[in-house]
Amino acid sequence: MSNQLSSTMTWKDLEWVRANWPGKIVLKGIMDTADACLAAETGMDLVVSNHGARHLDCTPSSTISVLPGIVNAVGDRLDILIDGGITSSLDVVKALALGAKACMIGRAWAFALAARGEAGVSEVLNVFQTELTGIMAQLGVRSIKEIDDKILHFSG
């Protein structure tokens, strides 16, 4: 495991990358608002991710649980994506409602690829699309842009 992780990278390294790369940079692995603020100051978008929950037992395991705080802290300054725990279109809708701009579905397509190759990936994507269309119809929204935190509150 120690060969896969490096503790030598710092925010100064990321500032150097930003100074030398004019394009978009997306920083993956942000799980708290302080790091999200540093990413925003450095001019990077971010992915709320726990890298498959490979963390200490005292850190948040759920990316969706930390998403609202990060969105509230920096969502007006950068794009926030989410990775981890997105296993259905309902998870996608919840994440979008909480402020994510997009969701990564790595495990879903990786498992489909392993099981059935390209056909499996196509099938998973079709299932996500069909589910998403049905969920949006039930919520009364016609566009992804209409999905916001109001759909999470069902009191009249």
C-alpha positions as CSV (number, residue, x, y, z in Angstrom):
1,M,0.0,0.0,0.0
2,S,2.8,2.4,0.8
3,N,4.0,2.2,-2.8
4,Q,0.6,3.5,-4.0
5,L,0.4,6.5,-1.7
6,S,2.6,9.5,-1.5
7,S,2.6,12.0,1.4
8,T,5.0,14.3,-0.4
9,M,2.5,16.2,-2.5
10,T,1.4,19.5,-1.1
11,W,-0.8,22.4,-2.1
12,K,2.3,24.2,-3.3
13,D,2.8,21.4,-5.9
14,L,-0.8,21.9,-7.0
15,E,-0.2,25.6,-7.3
16,W,2.8,24.9,-9.5
17,V,0.6,22.6,-11.7
18,R,-2.0,25.4,-11.9
19,A,0.6,28.0,-12.9
20,N,2.0,25.7,-15.6
21,W,-1.3,24.4,-17.0
22,P,-3.9,26.8,-18.4
23,G,-6.5,24.1,-18.9
24,K,-9.1,22.6,-16.6
25,I,-7.8,20.7,-13.6
26,V,-10.0,18.4,-11.6
27,L,-8.8,17.4,-8.2
28,K,-10.1,14.0,-6.9
29,G,-10.3,12.9,-3.3
30,I,-11.7,15.9,-1.5
31,M,-13.8,15.0,1.6
32,D,-13.8,18.2,3.7
33,T,-14.6,21.8,3.2
34,A,-11.1,23.1,4.1
35,D,-9.6,21.2,1.3
36,A,-12.4,22.2,-1.0
37,C,-11.7,25.9,-0.2
38,L,-8.0,25.3,-1.0
39,A,-9.0,23.7,-4.3
40,A,-11.1,26.7,-5.1
41,E,-8.3,29.2,-4.3
42,T,-6.0,27.2,-6.5
43,G,-8.5,27.4,-9.4
44,M,-9.3,23.7,-9.6
45,D,-12.6,21.9,-9.9
46,L,-13.0,18.9,-7.6
47,V,-14.4,15.4,-7.2
48,V,-15.8,14.6,-3.8
49,S,-14.3,11.1,-3.4
50,N,-13.1,8.7,-0.7
51,H,-11.3,6.6,-3.4
52,G,-13.4,3.6,-2.7
53,A,-13.5,4.0,1.1
54,R,-9.8,3.3,1.6
55,H,-9.6,5.4,4.7
56,L,-9.2,5.3,8.4
57,D,-12.3,4.1,10.3
58,C,-12.7,7.6,11.8
59,T,-13.2,9.4,8.5
60,P,-16.5,9.8,6.6
61,S,-17.1,6.8,4.4
62,S,-20.0,8.3,2.5
63,T,-19.3,10.9,-0.1
64,I,-22.9,12.0,-0.2
65,S,-22.8,12.9,3.5
66,V,-20.0,15.5,3.0
67,L,-21.3,16.8,-0.3
68,P,-23.7,19.5,1.0
69,G,-21.0,21.1,3.2
70,I,-18.6,21.2,0.3
71,V,-21.2,22.6,-2.0
72,N,-22.2,25.3,0.5
73,A,-18.5,26.2,1.0
74,V,-17.4,26.4,-2.7
75,G,-20.2,25.4,-5.0
76,D,-20.5,28.9,-6.4
77,R,-16.8,29.1,-7.4
78,L,-16.2,25.7,-9.0
79,D,-17.7,22.6,-10.5
80,I,-18.1,19.7,-8.0
81,L,-18.4,16.1,-9.1
82,I,-19.0,13.2,-6.9
83,D,-17.6,9.6,-6.9
84,G,-18.4,6.8,-4.6
85,G,-21.7,5.2,-3.7
86,I,-23.4,6.1,-7.0
87,T,-25.0,2.7,-7.9
88,S,-28.3,3.8,-9.4
89,S,-30.0,6.7,-11.1
90,L,-31.7,7.6,-7.8
91,D,-28.2,8.1,-6.3
92,V,-27.5,10.4,-9.3
93,V,-30.7,12.4,-8.7
94,K,-29.9,12.8,-4.9
95,A,-26.3,13.9,-5.7
96,L,-27.5,16.5,-8.3
97,A,-30.1,17.7,-5.9
98,L,-27.4,18.3,-3.2
99,G,-25.3,20.3,-5.7
100,A,-23.1,18.0,-7.6
101,K,-22.7,19.0,-11.3
102,A,-22.0,15.4,-12.3
103,C,-21.6,11.9,-10.9
104,M,-19.0,9.2,-11.6
105,I,-20.3,5.6,-11.8
106,G,-17.0,3.7,-11.9
107,R,-18.1,0.5,-10.1
108,A,-21.3,0.1,-12.1
109,W,-19.6,0.2,-15.5
110,A,-16.5,-1.6,-14.3
111,F,-18.6,-4.5,-13.0
112,A,-20.6,-4.5,-16.2
113,L,-17.4,-4.5,-18.3
114,A,-16.0,-7.4,-16.3
115,A,-19.2,-9.4,-16.6
116,R,-20.2,-8.8,-20.2
117,G,-17.7,-6.5,-21.9
118,E,-18.8,-3.6,-24.0
119,A,-22.4,-5.0,-24.2
120,G,-22.5,-4.9,-20.4
121,V,-21.4,-1.3,-20.2
122,S,-24.0,-0.3,-22.8
123,E,-26.7,-2.2,-20.8
124,V,-25.7,-0.4,-17.6
125,L,-25.8,3.0,-19.2
126,N,-29.2,2.2,-20.7
127,V,-30.5,1.1,-17.3
128,F,-29.3,4.4,-15.8
129,Q,-30.9,6.4,-18.5
130,T,-34.2,4.5,-18.3
131,E,-34.3,4.8,-14.5
132,L,-33.3,8.5,-14.6
133,T,-36.1,9.2,-17.1
134,G,-38.7,7.5,-14.8
135,I,-37.4,9.2,-11.6
136,M,-37.5,12.6,-13.3
137,A,-41.1,12.0,-14.5
138,Q,-42.1,11.0,-11.0
139,L,-40.5,14.2,-9.6
140,G,-42.2,16.3,-12.3
141,V,-38.9,17.6,-13.8
142,R,-38.2,17.6,-17.5
143,S,-34.5,18.6,-17.4
144,I,-31.5,17.7,-15.3
145,K,-31.1,21.5,-14.7
146,E,-34.5,21.4,-12.8
147,I,-33.1,18.9,-10.2
148,D,-32.3,20.9,-7.1
149,D,-32.6,20.6,-3.3
150,K,-36.3,21.3,-3.4
151,I,-37.0,17.7,-4.6
152,L,-35.6,16.4,-1.3
153,H,-38.3,18.2,0.7
154,F,-41.7,16.7,0.3
155,S,-43.6,18.7,2.8
156,G,-46.4,20.5,1.0
